[in-house]
Amino acid sequence: MFVFGGHIDFVIVDTDSSDRTTGSTEWHELAALGPVVVQAGSEEDLFLLTLSGSTYCSGTAANRAGVVRALADGKVMAPGEVSFDGAVGAELRQSHSHQFVSERLGEGEHNFKIQWRVFALPTGTTTFHMSHRILTLMRIG
C-alpha cells in the first residue's frame, strides 16, 4: 500500500529520558500527545507518529519480546502492533525506532497514544525496558 501526502504542516516532539518498564501482557499507555487541533476548513490530512527509544527485555521467558502500537483517536494506526525489542541480545540496551501512519483526519481535536506490553508466553517472565524515548508527530497536508 502506498500513502501519498504533501507538505509537512507541523511537527511536535516529546522526549522522556526516564527509564520506564512494563511486565504487563495487557495494553497500557506509554506516551500521549494531544489534543492536537486541526482548524475548521482544513483538508483531511495524514499524521505520521515516530517512536524512538533505547530498549531491552529482561526476564526468564525463553522468547522475551516488547510490543508497541500507536493510536489516533482510539483507533490503531498502521501498521498495527509491532515487536519493538526481542530476545536476540535481549539484555543489551539497543536503540529502536518505528513509524505509524493514521487514517486521514479532519477538523477538530485529535489525540495520539503509544501503548506497550510484553508478548505473553505460557512460562517465564518478561520485563520491557525503555528510556530516552522520543515521540515525533508530523501532520502531512
N, C-alpha and C positions, 0 to 999 in steps of 0.2 A: 504494500500500500504506500502511495506517495501522498504527502500532505503539502500543499503549496500555500505559502503565506507571502507577505510583502515586507514592509519595513518594520523595525522594532520600535514600538511606541514608547515603552518604558522598561526599566529593569529595576527590580527590588532584590536586595541581597540581605540575608540574615545569617549571622555567624554565632556559633556557640563553641567555645573551646573546652567546656567541661566534659568529663568522662561519664557517659551515660551507659547504663546496662539494662538488659531485659533477659529474663529467662522464661517469659510467658509464651505459650503457644497460641494465645488469643491476640488479635489485632488491637493495638492501642497507639495513641499519638506520640510521635517523636518530636515533631515540629509543626508549626502552623503559620500561615501568612494570611492576613485579611482582617476585616473586609477590604477588598480591592474594588474601587468604584469605577465602572465603565459609564461614561457620560451618556445621557439621552441623545439619540440621533446617531450614535456610533454604529458602525457596521459590526456584525458578529466577527470576533477575532479568535485566533488560537492563542493558547498560553502554553509556554514551554517551561517546565519546572525541572531544575537540575539539583540533585542531591549529591554532595561530595563529602567524604569523611575518612578518617583514619579508623580502621576497624579490625577486630579479630573475634574469634569464637573460642571459648574455653569450655571445659566440662569433661564428662565421662562418656558421652554418646560417641559411637564409632563414626558417624557421619554428621558432624555438627554443621549447622547452616543457619545464617541470619537472613531473614527475608524482609523486603520492603515493598510498599506500594504507595502511590500518590492518589489523592482525591481532589476533585474540583466540585465544590458544592455537593459533597457527599457521594459523587459518582466516581468510580475508579477510572483513572486516566490510563491511556495506552502507554506501554504495552501490558499493563496489569501488574500482577505480583512477580517480583524478580528476586533471585538469590543474590544477595549483596556481598556475602562473605561465606566461605565454606571450609571444609575440613583440610584441604591441602594447605599446609602452612598455617593451620588454624590458630595456633597460639602466637603467631608472628604478626605484629601490627603492620597493616598494609593500607595504602590509600586506594579508595574506590570511588567511582562516580557513575551515575546513571541519569538519563533524561526521560521525562514523561511528557506527553502532549495531551491537552484537553480536547474535548469536542469544541466546536465554535460556540463562544459565549457572547451574549448580547448585553444591552444596557442593564445597569443595576449593580448590586453588591455581590461579590464573589469571594468565596473562602477556599483556601488551599491547605491541604494537610499531607504530611508524610506519616504513615503508620508503619510499625515494625513488629516483628515477632520472631520466634525461633521455629525451625522446622520440627514438627512433632515426630518423635521416634518412640517405639514401644519400650526401649530400655535406655538408661543413661540420662544425663542432664546436659543441657547446653545453656551457656550464657553468651549473649551477643553484646559486644562492647563497641561503643562508637565515641570518638572525640574529634575535636577540630572540625565540626560539622559546618558546612556552608550550604545554604539553600538559596538558589537563584531563580527568580521568576521573571520571565520575559513575555510581554504582550506583543504578538506579531500581527500587524494590521494587513 
